[in-house]
Amino acid sequence: MLSGRLVHLIEVNSASIIQQVITAVRRDPDLKNLCKLPDAELREYGRHLLERLGDWLAAGTEHQLADHYEEVGRARFEEGIPLDEAVRGLFLVKDKMIDFVLDQAAAKTFMQLYAEEELEHRVDRFFDILVCHMIRGYEQAWREPSPHLAIYAH
């Protein structure tokens, strides 16, 4: 895995990347609900993802990811965050992470370019999994009867 050094670069610089994500969320007019979340929550959300990126990309972690991101999806539903904003938030993390690597790595050799390409491919597949599980959790929460509505049904 040639992209291991780049994954480590992301993990070590996760705080800077997360701050870029928070800034992008705050500035995006299409994220009017997501931007209402406190910085601390957005920071924790990004930290959980980026500081352990190498672990998450390793084989055998899909079950843990599934559980966690289904819970994230349920939380976003309960917070009243529209699904499109929740998905866009994940894509902002991915975009800022890749932008950071491209800015920092400045590939000069064929092997460095290959490592960047390998990382982008792995990260794309990884985020596909995250999005699917987040949507699953969101939809499960959406289908569950609301305890608030049950009170009024009687």
C-alpha positions as protocol buffer text, in pm:
chain_id: "A"
residue {
  index: 1
  type: MET
  ca { x: 0 y: 0 z: 0 }
}
residue {
  index: 2
  type: LEU
  ca { x: 184 y: 301 z: -131 }
}
residue {
  index: 3
  type: SER
  ca { x: -72 y: 548 z: 5 }
}
residue {
  index: 4
  type: GLY
  ca { x: 7 y: 462 z: 369 }
}
residue {
  index: 5
  type: ARG
  ca { x: 232 y: 766 z: 408 }
}
residue {
  index: 6
  type: LEU
  ca { x: -50 y: 987 z: 278 }
}
residue {
  index: 7
  type: VAL
  ca { x: -300 y: 831 z: 518 }
}
residue {
  index: 8
  type: HIS
  ca { x: -60 y: 908 z: 802 }
}
residue {
  index: 9
  type: LEU
  ca { x: -29 y: 1267 z: 674 }
}
residue {
  index: 10
  type: ILE
  ca { x: -409 y: 1299 z: 696 }
}
residue {
  index: 11
  type: GLU
  ca { x: -426 y: 1149 z: 1046 }
}
residue {
  index: 12
  type: VAL
  ca { x: -151 y: 1377 z: 1180 }
}
residue {
  index: 13
  type: ASN
  ca { x: -311 y: 1687 z: 1028 }
}
residue {
  index: 14
  type: SER
  ca { x: -672 y: 1595 z: 1098 }
}
residue {
  index: 15
  type: ALA
  ca { x: -739 y: 1904 z: 1314 }
}
residue {
  index: 16
  type: SER
  ca { x: -643 y: 2137 z: 1028 }
}
residue {
  index: 17
  type: ILE
  ca { x: -854 y: 1943 z: 777 }
}
residue {
  index: 18
  type: ILE
  ca { x: -1151 y: 1938 z: 1013 }
}
residue {
  index: 19
  type: GLN
  ca { x: -1127 y: 2314 z: 1060 }
}
residue {
  index: 20
  type: GLN
  ca { x: -1139 y: 2355 z: 681 }
}
residue {
  index: 21
  type: VAL
  ca { x: -1452 y: 2137 z: 675 }
}
residue {
  index: 22
  type: ILE
  ca { x: -1619 y: 2342 z: 950 }
}
residue {
  index: 23
  type: THR
  ca { x: -1538 y: 2664 z: 764 }
}
residue {
  index: 24
  type: ALA
  ca { x: -1683 y: 2519 z: 443 }
}
residue {
  index: 25
  type: VAL
  ca { x: -2000 y: 2407 z: 625 }
}
residue {
  index: 26
  type: ARG
  ca { x: -2045 y: 2752 z: 776 }
}
residue {
  index: 27
  type: ARG
  ca { x: -2004 y: 2921 z: 437 }
}
residue {
  index: 28
  type: ASP
  ca { x: -2225 y: 2690 z: 228 }
}
residue {
  index: 29
  type: PRO
  ca { x: -2574 y: 2840 z: 190 }
}
residue {
  index: 30
  type: ASP
  ca { x: -2712 y: 2496 z: 101 }
}
residue {
  index: 31
  type: LEU
  ca { x: -2619 y: 2363 z: 447 }
}
residue {
  index: 32
  type: LYS
  ca { x: -2844 y: 2589 z: 652 }
}
residue {
  index: 33
  type: ASN
  ca { x: -2942 y: 2309 z: 894 }
}
residue {
  index: 34
  type: LEU
  ca { x: -2605 y: 2135 z: 922 }
}
residue {
  index: 35
  type: CYS
  ca { x: -2437 y: 2468 z: 999 }
}
residue {
  index: 36
  type: LYS
  ca { x: -2653 y: 2498 z: 1312 }
}
residue {
  index: 37
  type: LEU
  ca { x: -2460 y: 2212 z: 1475 }
}
residue {
  index: 38
  type: PRO
  ca { x: -2200 y: 2334 z: 1724 }
}
residue {
  index: 39
  type: ASP
  ca { x: -1835 y: 2341 z: 1617 }
}
residue {
  index: 40
  type: ALA
  ca { x: -1755 y: 2089 z: 1890 }
}
residue {
  index: 41
  type: GLU
  ca { x: -1997 y: 1834 z: 1742 }
}
residue {
  index: 42
  type: LEU
  ca { x: -1867 y: 1885 z: 1389 }
}
residue {
  index: 43
  type: ARG
  ca { x: -1510 y: 1864 z: 1515 }
}
residue {
  index: 44
  type: GLU
  ca { x: -1579 y: 1538 z: 1702 }
}
residue {
  index: 45
  type: TYR
  ca { x: -1754 y: 1394 z: 1399 }
}
residue {
  index: 46
  type: GLY
  ca { x: -1453 y: 1472 z: 1177 }
}
residue {
  index: 47
  type: ARG
  ca { x: -1199 y: 1367 z: 1438 }
}
residue {
  index: 48
  type: HIS
  ca { x: -1359 y: 1025 z: 1476 }
}
residue {
  index: 49
  type: LEU
  ca { x: -1326 y: 974 z: 1105 }
}
residue {
  index: 50
  type: LEU
  ca { x: -987 y: 1123 z: 1018 }
}
residue {
  index: 51
  type: GLU
  ca { x: -772 y: 1038 z: 1319 }
}
residue {
  index: 52
  type: ARG
  ca { x: -840 y: 668 z: 1263 }
}
residue {
  index: 53
  type: LEU
  ca { x: -848 y: 672 z: 884 }
}
residue {
  index: 54
  type: GLY
  ca { x: -576 y: 407 z: 855 }
}
residue {
  index: 55
  type: ASP
  ca { x: -770 y: 175 z: 1085 }
}
residue {
  index: 56
  type: TRP
  ca { x: -1095 y: 236 z: 895 }
}
residue {
  index: 57
  type: LEU
  ca { x: -932 y: 168 z: 559 }
}
residue {
  index: 58
  type: ALA
  ca { x: -789 y: -160 z: 685 }
}
residue {
  index: 59
  type: ALA
  ca { x: -972 y: -478 z: 601 }
}
residue {
  index: 60
  type: GLY
  ca { x: -1235 y: -604 z: 841 }
}
residue {
  index: 61
  type: THR
  ca { x: -1371 y: -275 z: 972 }
}
residue {
  index: 62
  type: GLU
  ca { x: -1689 y: -251 z: 764 }
}
residue {
  index: 63
  type: HIS
  ca { x: -1908 y: -389 z: 1045 }
}
residue {
  index: 64
  type: GLN
  ca { x: -1781 y: -122 z: 1287 }
}
residue {
  index: 65
  type: LEU
  ca { x: -1828 y: 146 z: 1022 }
}
residue {
  index: 66
  type: ALA
  ca { x: -2179 y: 20 z: 945 }
}
residue {
  index: 67
  type: ASP
  ca { x: -2285 y: 43 z: 1307 }
}
residue {
  index: 68
  type: HIS
  ca { x: -2129 y: 383 z: 1364 }
}
residue {
  index: 69
  type: TYR
  ca { x: -2256 y: 549 z: 1047 }
}
residue {
  index: 70
  type: GLU
  ca { x: -2604 y: 406 z: 1082 }
}
residue {
  index: 71
  type: GLU
  ca { x: -2606 y: 572 z: 1423 }
}
residue {
  index: 72
  type: VAL
  ca { x: -2481 y: 896 z: 1263 }
}
residue {
  index: 73
  type: GLY
  ca { x: -2769 y: 874 z: 1015 }
}
residue {
  index: 74
  type: ARG
  ca { x: -3019 y: 827 z: 1297 }
}
residue {
  index: 75
  type: ALA
  ca { x: -2867 y: 1121 z: 1486 }
}
residue {
  index: 76
  type: ARG
  ca { x: -2890 y: 1348 z: 1181 }
}
residue {
  index: 77
  type: PHE
  ca { x: -3256 y: 1255 z: 1137 }
}
residue {
  index: 78
  type: GLU
  ca { x: -3330 y: 1326 z: 1504 }
}
residue {
  index: 79
  type: GLU
  ca { x: -3147 y: 1661 z: 1478 }
}
residue {
  index: 80
  type: GLY
  ca { x: -3368 y: 1757 z: 1184 }
}
residue {
  index: 81
  type: ILE
  ca { x: -3079 y: 1766 z: 937 }
}
residue {
  index: 82
  type: PRO
  ca { x: -3209 y: 1690 z: 586 }
}
residue {
  index: 83
  type: LEU
  ca { x: -3052 y: 1382 z: 431 }
}
residue {
  index: 84
  type: ASP
  ca { x: -2897 y: 1575 z: 144 }
}
residue {
  index: 85
  type: GLU
  ca { x: -2715 y: 1800 z: 391 }
}
residue {
  index: 86
  type: ALA
  ca { x: -2589 y: 1504 z: 593 }
}
residue {
  index: 87
  type: VAL
  ca { x: -2451 y: 1342 z: 277 }
}
residue {
  index: 88
  type: ARG
  ca { x: -2303 y: 1672 z: 158 }
}
residue {
  index: 89
  type: GLY
  ca { x: -2128 y: 1706 z: 493 }
}
residue {
  index: 90
  type: LEU
  ca { x: -1957 y: 1371 z: 443 }
}
residue {
  index: 91
  type: PHE
  ca { x: -1851 y: 1469 z: 93 }
}
residue {
  index: 92
  type: LEU
  ca { x: -1703 y: 1791 z: 229 }
}
residue {
  index: 93
  type: VAL
  ca { x: -1484 y: 1586 z: 463 }
}
residue {
  index: 94
  type: LYS
  ca { x: -1368 y: 1372 z: 171 }
}
residue {
  index: 95
  type: ASP
  ca { x: -1307 y: 1673 z: -55 }
}
residue {
  index: 96
  type: LYS
  ca { x: -1112 y: 1869 z: 206 }
}
residue {
  index: 97
  type: MET
  ca { x: -907 y: 1562 z: 294 }
}
residue {
  index: 98
  type: ILE
  ca { x: -811 y: 1496 z: -69 }
}
residue {
  index: 99
  type: ASP
  ca { x: -745 y: 1867 z: -132 }
}
residue {
  index: 100
  type: PHE
  ca { x: -514 y: 1871 z: 170 }
}
residue {
  index: 101
  type: VAL
  ca { x: -318 y: 1571 z: 43 }
}
residue {
  index: 102
  type: LEU
  ca { x: -285 y: 1718 z: -305 }
}
residue {
  index: 103
  type: ASP
  ca { x: -168 y: 2051 z: -162 }
}
residue {
  index: 104
  type: GLN
  ca { x: 81 y: 1894 z: 79 }
}
residue {
  index: 105
  type: ALA
  ca { x: 217 y: 1598 z: -114 }
}
residue {
  index: 106
  type: ALA
  ca { x: 309 y: 1781 z: -435 }
}
residue {
  index: 107
  type: ALA
  ca { x: 382 y: 1457 z: -621 }
}
residue {
  index: 108
  type: LYS
  ca { x: 692 y: 1474 z: -832 }
}
residue {
  index: 109
  type: THR
  ca { x: 755 y: 1114 z: -928 }
}
residue {
  index: 110
  type: PHE
  ca { x: 547 y: 849 z: -1092 }
}
residue {
  index: 111
  type: MET
  ca { x: 534 y: 654 z: -764 }
}
residue {
  index: 112
  type: GLN
  ca { x: 410 y: 958 z: -571 }
}
residue {
  index: 113
  type: LEU
  ca { x: 140 y: 1017 z: -832 }
}
residue {
  index: 114
  type: TYR
  ca { x: 43 y: 652 z: -812 }
}
residue {
  index: 115
  type: ALA
  ca { x: 19 y: 673 z: -431 }
}
residue {
  index: 116
  type: GLU
  ca { x: -210 y: 976 z: -457 }
}
residue {
  index: 117
  type: GLU
  ca { x: -427 y: 798 z: -713 }
}
residue {
  index: 118
  type: GLU
  ca { x: -439 y: 486 z: -495 }
}
residue {
  index: 119
  type: LEU
  ca { x: -544 y: 695 z: -195 }
}
residue {
  index: 120
  type: GLU
  ca { x: -821 y: 868 z: -389 }
}
residue {
  index: 121
  type: HIS
  ca { x: -954 y: 533 z: -509 }
}
residue {
  index: 122
  type: ARG
  ca { x: -949 y: 384 z: -158 }
}
residue {
  index: 123
  type: VAL
  ca { x: -1108 y: 693 z: -6 }
}
residue {
  index: 124
  type: ASP
  ca { x: -1383 y: 699 z: -271 }
}
residue {
  index: 125
  type: ARG
  ca { x: -1477 y: 338 z: -193 }
}
residue {
  index: 126
  type: PHE
  ca { x: -1459 y: 410 z: 180 }
}
residue {
  index: 127
  type: PHE
  ca { x: -1693 y: 709 z: 157 }
}
residue {
  index: 128
  type: ASP
  ca { x: -1934 y: 511 z: -61 }
}
residue {
  index: 129
  type: ILE
  ca { x: -1967 y: 267 z: 229 }
}
residue {
  index: 130
  type: LEU
  ca { x: -2011 y: 549 z: 483 }
}
residue {
  index: 131
  type: VAL
  ca { x: -2283 y: 719 z: 279 }
}
residue {
  index: 132
  type: CYS
  ca { x: -2477 y: 395 z: 228 }
}
residue {
  index: 133
  type: HIS
  ca { x: -2476 y: 316 z: 599 }
}
residue {
  index: 134
  type: MET
  ca { x: -2558 y: 671 z: 702 }
}
residue {
  index: 135
  type: ILE
  ca { x: -2856 y: 668 z: 464 }
}
residue {
  index: 136
  type: ARG
  ca { x: -2966 y: 332 z: 602 }
}
residue {
  index: 137
  type: GLY
  ca { x: -2962 y: 467 z: 958 }
}
residue {
  index: 138
  type: TYR
  ca { x: -3140 y: 784 z: 853 }
}
residue {
  index: 139
  type: GLU
  ca { x: -3413 y: 586 z: 676 }
}
residue {
  index: 140
  type: GLN
  ca { x: -3453 y: 349 z: 972 }
}
residue {
  index: 141
  type: ALA
  ca { x: -3507 y: 645 z: 1204 }
}
residue {
  index: 142
  type: TRP
  ca { x: -3750 y: 800 z: 954 }
}
residue {
  index: 143
  type: ARG
  ca { x: -3959 y: 481 z: 945 }
}
residue {
  index: 144
  type: GLU
  ca { x: -3971 y: 436 z: 1323 }
}
residue {
  index: 145
  type: PRO
  ca { x: -4280 y: 570 z: 1495 }
}
residue {
  index: 146
  type: SER
  ca { x: -4201 y: 891 z: 1676 }
}
residue {
  index: 147
  type: PRO
  ca { x: -4267 y: 880 z: 2051 }
}
residue {
  index: 148
  type: HIS
  ca { x: -4387 y: 1241 z: 2026 }
}
residue {
  index: 149
  type: LEU
  ca { x: -4654 y: 1145 z: 1773 }
}
residue {
  index: 150
  type: ALA
  ca { x: -4765 y: 843 z: 1980 }
}
residue {
  index: 151
  type: ILE
  ca { x: -4865 y: 1074 z: 2265 }
}
residue {
  index: 152
  type: TYR
  ca { x: -5112 y: 1257 z: 2041 }
}
residue {
  index: 153
  type: ALA
  ca { x: -5256 y: 937 z: 1889 }
}
residue {
  index: 154
  type: HIS
  ca { x: -5452 y: 851 z: 2201 }
}
